[in-house]
Amino acid sequence: MTRKIIVPARIARIRGLSLIELMIGITLGMLVVAALLALYLNITTTNNEMSKMNRQIENGRFAIQLLQEDIIHAGYWGTYVPNFDDLTARNIPIDTPDELPDPCLAYSATDWTTDYTKNLIGIPVQADLGSCGVVGSQQDDTDVLVVRHAQTCVAGAGGNCDADTAGKMYFQSTRCAAEVSGPAQAGSTTTITLSANASSTDGFYEGAVIRIINGPGNVSTGDKFSTITGYDGTTKVATVNPPWTTAPDNSSVYAFGHGYVLSDQAFIFSSMDCATPADKRKFVSNIYYVRNFANTSGDGIPTLMRSSFDLAGGTLSHQPATALIEGIEGFRVEYGIDDKSDSGADVNNSVGIVWADPDNYVSPTNRGDGIPDKWVDEAGVTCTGPGIGLCDAANVVAVKIHVLARNERATPGYVDSKTYQLGKKADGTPFTLGPFGDGFKRHVFSSTARLANPSGRRETP
């Protein structure tokens, strides 16, 4: 007997996908995947560009901040004020800068004469390096900047301040009036007997610079400075070299250098109680420039560099430069020169102060007022003498910084056709870089930093 199976009509109509339908489904799926992939690539590209741009902005701002903070402290020497810049001085200054110092000169008692150190102290920012060996592979069309000052914290004070380390370079100035000058008891061409109040410790003044400011042996007789090479604390007799042209006697008045020590030894000065040693502050000298590579010569990543003065291998000198910030391609500096007094007369730091009103001491007619009267580029920051307009480097009171930051990696499909202005030249025309015609994106960062100490010292009510 044959059994007949009856299939319901609803089930009979069920069947699979045709080939055409399957291909259409695959195509639609591929379109969706392609759209998602394109979205992912666009987001990735955008994120990469944002990351490069953020790094560029961060590098540019960090470079400006770093330079600005150092420049603001330029010319800070604790409580010491250079005589030529001291509006309370009544004498003809003898420390007026008259020459640009060699910033890369390694320290030695022979080379670091009083004339050399007075220029270091009196010229807190400098553009001319001469033949400085620590600057190498410098990026084309970029400047070099030297910044000098004393560390703002006292050596060995703890915290972020360096320890007081033997052999390092420190600045110390006196706050004891008796140490500024003193009466000699006797002398010869090679010795001077210091006052009865001088130290009774043998060798205490060795290495200190001494000069005669009144009486036999003073500057009018041709003598300037000598260095104490030996000291007997019992007799108070100091041996000096070079010898005096005219021997001092008991009517001579001496002073130690310019009232400060910039050395690795002979820290002889005291605080106001004339007993406690005066503060010692580390000497800071930084050289900034842009190198045309970051890690390996030829890698093409311009980098902001800094060489600092420090002790290494037993020698005090500017150390090999270290990389600070990558991607800094342009670096230009403009200097604000205060060469006019508030009366409009020329500044002349080599003579005594002339007051418009000698009774009130409000307006010095031959000293600056702390406000830039002109802006110059590095070629204009000269110093060929202490007279009028001959040492503009000693009259810098502000600095304009211009930094061109560049992406470290190129952007595919991008061509940089822009021109970038980094301040002005001495003749007033813009200084420009570009167009570069490459695939790197760039941005200019600019700021003005006031030298708080040199400009502040010149202000009058």
Steps between C-alpha positions, in 0.01 A plus 500: 500500500648830393484794746465846349666788686325829463725814547326815611507777243670745749797270542526426133560868420817527727831504305869636531670818360574521139854577378399850396354575842813371670724719284287804571525432874876461484531822300292694751709358783822600327367853452423523871847367589662742254309790653606394850862461387497844335352648819769328708779623272364855503475498879851355528641761262321778683624372836856478366481857371351620827775320691770659284336842530464469877866401530602790279302747712633346819860522376460860386341616823750308711791658309360849556434431869844354560679790330277758662561373853876509453504844336288652778776412748783634281706750697390371841795509743330465835527827692784630284445789257772587246641842576429639152134397537459619861294819525621550859866520390668839521834412342625441148435127438802281436306188400333631184512220239732578211529173309292194418643213706582162352216289644686175435821597677580225751566625852849574619622764743726632224233537231208603718638840587299772672447668165365174356264430791366857504388445141340166591308668781411816307383326180232249606389401148725466199471405133860498378677172580821550309653156448300314763561129451190366675274621218514248218282406200300819549178526301519757219347844563473455877642703787702414807416640844714513815325560834696569822393541861544361849279213611194631679547263796797481733746216443440219747162636613328173409187447295569538128819698558837343429725395785796720588767307308871571527652607171182636343453861396310720746410865534524665840459868586552681826229651719746618763593868461840444661590255224421737219810701582755534778806702603840349430756497779806481276616364169766446238492439128423131563311509832230682688426482871123481537304673774513382859150355457607266220479123545754332727482175299806424290422480130148637546527756219708294258356524149304818578532804275599824670533860383598835652217750477667794679850612585828366356447211261154605381378488141625850423858377539445229241415217739173312461470156655728242656438151632591391851733202468580457871368625833637492855215524749728605786668796329206575262753519216368399156737425214370620163567435133541688274697751710370850563647771278498726803536343843200559733556633850298572813303771319380261227147356496441159342193309381454139398435490126163648413344372821439147377676172433441300183728205545541145626678624813572803724145544627597768749185708534252521787136583564383821668627387841851484350543154654267255323627397154304665220280290274668311218301456181597279210609685189258428214601545137285335232554500125192424288503414129328271248681193367402354163451148634360333810680175574699405191662736255281519192176389665352836396326580830606851614540521877536776758829450687653639819857509625545585868807615690599241758777290651602183314827312501652755734437788256246779528370573152197481274408134469394322178150606399204282589181462299196672652210509255472329161323662207624856566606614154521878531642714781533878480568754773442877512659712771340804661767766563448768764736767367299811587416647839150614588615850401587379151876541546748227406599243758865517605590244766868591510458825692334595827123544515368840398168577668245735349413601857801439729286563809238233434688242292198419284625516142854394402567663164780265393361167622227284353142483623449123452293537181631384159565792266587284200491136393796341325597155376815316605723722287393802702590365846857626490746622762815680388540735793321653798407833343178624346347236275817289502375223725138436412543148639509647852171684437281203402186506716263277301514217246253388234511127427374346175483123460390303193375155603473226241329162500751222542332291226370610163130499412426298182354716225578829679729765348616791720478809279480749790744774599577546871601832659735480799529860614684773313849578386695801628381706201137432593425257217341167596719194542328212325553130444341289227319394298658161562301301243510181707240297687565634852251723677641795698396772745669814636506575873611840631530668836676790673701450818603791721833482678349569839821593681686724249178681400371527858826656622456785255149598598443822692178634655 
